[in-house]
Amino acid sequence: YEICSAGANIGVVTSGVFAPMFGRGIGIGLVTPDLAVGAPLTICHERVTMEATVCELPFYRDGSVRA
């Protein structure tokens, strides 16, 4: 999938999966390094588009569901 910002292709999704803990998909991609945390992105593939946001790692800091 392509990663776009302001209508320009700026990167590519390298992996993604549905996260039941969040009830939505999560993914990792390679983008240009000048993007700020919180920048809005669009994930594009053929006729499908999804909104995304640049975030810091780790993006989940509230522990784990594992005991």
Residue pairs with C-beta under 8 A, 6 or more apart in sequence:
1 12
1 13
1 16
1 29
1 43
1 44
1 45
2 9
2 11
2 12
2 13
2 43
2 44
2 45
3 9
3 10
3 11
3 12
3 13
3 29
3 31
3 41
3 42
3 43
3 44
3 52
4 10
4 41
4 42
4 43
4 44
5 31
5 35
5 39
5 40
5 41
5 42
10 31
10 32
10 35
10 41
11 29
11 30
11 31
11 32
12 29
12 30
13 27
13 28
13 29
13 43
14 27
14 28
14 29
14 30
15 27
15 28
16 25
16 26
16 27
16 28
17 25
17 26
17 27
18 24
18 25
19 25
19 26
21 60
21 65
22 60
25 50
26 59
27 43
27 52
29 43
31 41
31 54
35 41
35 54
36 54
37 54
37 55
37 56
38 53
38 54
38 55
39 53
39 54
40 51
40 52
40 53
41 51
41 52
41 53
41 54
42 49
42 50
42 51
42 52
43 49
43 50
43 51
43 52
